[in-house]
Amino acid sequence: MTNEIIIKQLSGEFQGKTLVSRSELSAFFRRIHPEWKETTFRWKIHDLKNKQLIRPVSREFFTLSSKPVFVPEISQPERKIFLKVGKQFPMLKFCIWSTRIVGEFMLHLPAQFITVLQVEKEAIEPVYDFLKEQKYRHLFVQPEEKEIERYVYESNSSIVLQPMVTKSPVMKTGMATTVTLEKLLVDLISDKKLFAAFQGNELIHIINTAYDRYSMDFTKFFHYAKRRKKEVELKELLTRTSIPQNIFS
């Protein structure tokens, strides 16, 4: 049976359902192939995921919808910074993004945006010194609240250096490494002072809009939140959104 036929059958079986559980998929496949072993079922799920014919939402739920993956736009100045740092520090793990990419999810856009450069903790000072030598003026290393209020958001050319959490969910776009949607949202939750314009009801709106427009992997979402010690806060926050709670409960 081809994957196209399987997807057609799945769409007919689960028509109108946003989410399909692993047990529902298992029952569907066992009805068609009662001879399948558990290992065969797991392989078929893995195969369908790899071919992006189904998308994991959590460990127990999948979606058949064709919502796209969020791919952040990297501006030319940001790409230039990334390439310069990558050339100078070829073994360094780091990513770059701008708060500008949050704009499509927001009701009220902030007046200024900043570039966030997250690098391995030990490399923050060498990268800062290098960018200073490259004549980047508005550089800030893990700024405190007063520095944020007075200086960081004074211009759109500010660059904030932060330590990059190990095993951060990042993605390649073009020649740059940037954030996934899951990482972006957890970072907004985690750094309330730096991202003050994205908190409160605005944050709820951001999460709801992101979920409506793009595919979201809640396993990845919570794994990264746990690494940032924000798992409990994320779960509480999600209960205030319109996202079905059986996904993350």
C-alpha positions in Angstrom: 0.0 0.0 0.0 1.5 3.4 -1.0 1.8 6.3 1.4 -0.6 8.3 -0.8 -3.3 5.6 -0.3 -2.6 5.5 3.4 -2.9 9.3 3.8 -6.2 9.2 1.8 -7.5 6.5 4.1 -6.3 8.3 7.2 -8.0 11.5 6.0 -11.2 9.7 5.5 -11.0 7.8 8.8 -10.2 10.9 10.9 -12.0 13.6 8.8 -12.6 16.8 10.8 -10.2 15.7 13.6 -7.4 18.2 14.4 -5.4 15.6 16.4 -5.1 11.8 16.1 -3.7 9.8 19.0 -1.1 7.1 18.7 -3.7 4.5 20.0 -6.1 5.6 17.2 -3.5 5.2 14.6 -2.6 1.8 16.0 -6.2 0.7 15.9 -6.5 2.0 12.3 -3.4 0.1 11.1 -4.3 -3.1 13.0 -7.7 -3.2 11.3 -6.1 -3.1 7.9 -3.1 -5.2 8.8 -4.0 -7.4 11.7 -0.7 -9.4 11.1 1.4 -6.3 12.0 3.7 -6.5 15.0 4.3 -3.5 17.3 7.7 -3.0 15.7 6.1 -2.8 12.2 3.6 -0.2 13.5 6.4 1.9 15.0 8.3 1.7 11.8 5.3 2.9 9.7 4.8 5.8 12.1 8.5 6.7 11.8 8.3 6.5 8.0 5.2 8.7 7.7 6.8 11.3 10.0 10.1 11.3 8.0 8.1 11.9 4.8 6.1 14.6 6.6 2.8 12.9 5.8 1.9 13.1 9.5 3.4 15.6 12.0 4.1 14.8 15.7 2.5 17.3 18.1 3.5 15.4 21.2 4.6 11.9 22.1 1.0 10.7 21.9 -0.6 12.9 19.3 -0.2 13.6 15.6 -1.8 15.9 13.1 -2.8 15.2 9.5 -3.0 18.9 8.7 -0.6 20.5 6.3 0.4 23.5 8.5 3.8 24.6 7.4 7.0 24.7 9.6 7.9 28.2 10.8 11.0 29.4 9.0 12.3 32.7 10.5 13.4 35.4 8.1 17.0 36.3 8.5 17.9 39.8 7.3 21.0 40.6 5.4 22.7 42.4 8.4 21.9 39.4 10.6 23.3 37.0 8.0 26.4 39.1 7.7 27.0 38.9 11.5 26.4 35.1 11.4 28.9 34.6 8.6 31.6 36.8 10.3 31.3 35.0 13.6 31.2 31.6 11.9 34.4 32.4 9.9 36.2 33.6 13.0 35.0 30.8 15.3 34.5 27.8 12.9 33.8 25.3 15.7 31.4 27.4 17.6 27.8 26.5 18.1 25.6 29.5 17.9 22.4 31.0 16.5 21.0 34.3 15.5 17.5 35.8 15.4 15.6 39.1 15.7 12.6 40.0 17.8 11.3 41.3 14.4 10.2 37.7 13.6 7.7 37.8 16.5 5.8 40.6 14.7 3.6 38.4 12.6 2.1 36.9 15.8 1.4 40.1 17.6 -1.4 42.5 18.1 0.7 45.5 19.1 4.1 45.9 17.5 7.0 47.4 19.6 8.7 50.4 18.3 12.2 48.8 18.2 13.6 45.4 17.5 16.8 43.8 18.6 19.1 41.1 17.3 19.8 38.2 19.6 23.0 36.3 19.2 23.2 33.1 21.4 26.6 31.4 21.6 28.2 28.8 23.8 28.8 30.3 27.2 32.6 30.1 27.2 32.6 32.1 23.9 30.6 35.1 24.9 33.5 37.3 25.8 35.7 36.4 22.7 32.6 36.9 20.4 31.9 40.3 22.1 35.5 41.4 21.6 35.5 40.3 18.0 32.3 42.1 17.1 33.7 45.2 18.8 36.7 45.0 16.6 34.3 44.7 13.6 32.9 48.1 14.6 29.6 46.9 15.9 28.7 49.6 18.4 25.4 48.6 20.2 26.6 45.4 21.8 25.2 44.1 25.1 26.2 41.0 27.1 23.3 39.6 29.1 22.0 43.1 30.0 20.4 43.9 33.3 17.0 45.5 33.6 18.3 49.1 33.8 20.5 48.6 30.8 17.6 47.2 28.9 15.4 50.1 29.7 17.9 52.8 29.0 20.0 51.5 26.1 19.1 48.2 24.5 15.9 49.3 22.7 17.2 52.7 21.7 17.9 51.6 18.2 17.2 48.7 15.8 20.9 47.9 15.6 21.3 46.6 19.1 22.8 43.1 19.4 22.3 41.2 22.6 24.7 38.3 23.4 23.4 35.4 25.5 24.6 32.0 26.4 23.1 29.3 24.3 21.4 26.5 26.2 22.8 23.1 25.2 20.6 21.0 22.9 18.6 24.1 21.9 16.2 23.3 19.1 17.6 25.3 16.3 17.3 25.1 12.5 19.3 26.1 9.4 17.8 28.6 7.0 20.1 29.6 4.1 23.6 29.9 5.5 22.5 30.8 9.0 21.4 28.9 12.1 18.4 30.3 13.8 15.6 29.5 16.3 12.7 27.0 15.8 9.2 28.1 16.7 9.4 26.1 20.0 12.7 27.7 21.0 11.5 31.2 20.1 8.4 30.9 22.3 10.3 29.4 25.3 12.9 32.1 25.0 10.2 34.8 25.2 8.8 33.1 28.3 12.2 32.7 29.9 13.7 36.2 29.5 10.9 38.5 30.7 13.0 41.6 31.2 14.6 41.5 27.8 11.4 40.6 26.1 9.1 42.8 28.2 7.1 43.9 25.2 6.0 40.3 24.5 4.5 39.4 27.9 1.1 39.2 29.4 -2.0 39.0 27.1 0.3 39.7 24.1 2.2 36.5 24.9 -1.0 34.5 25.0 -2.0 36.0 21.6 1.5 35.2 20.2 1.3 31.5 21.2 -2.3 31.1 19.9 -1.5 32.7 16.6 1.7 30.6 16.2 -0.2 27.4 16.9 -2.9 28.3 14.4 -0.5 29.1 11.6 2.3 26.6 12.0 3.1 23.1 13.1 4.3 22.8 16.6 6.1 19.9 18.3 5.1 19.9 22.0 7.6 17.2 22.9 10.3 19.5 21.6 8.6 22.5 23.2 8.5 21.0 26.7 12.0 19.4 26.4 13.5 22.8 25.8 11.4 24.4 28.4 12.6 21.8 30.9 16.2 22.6 30.0 15.4 26.3 30.8 13.6 25.3 34.0 10.3 26.8 32.6 8.4 23.5 32.1 5.8 24.3 34.9 5.4 27.9 33.8 4.9 26.8 30.2 2.2 24.3 31.1 0.4 26.9 33.2 0.6 29.4 30.4 -0.7 27.0 27.8 -3.8 26.4 30.0 -4.7 30.0 29.2 -4.5 29.6 25.5 -6.9 28.0 23.0 -4.7 25.0 22.4 -6.4 21.7 23.2 -5.2 20.8 26.7 -5.1 17.0 26.0 -1.9 17.7 23.9 0.2 18.8 26.9 -1.7 17.5 30.0 
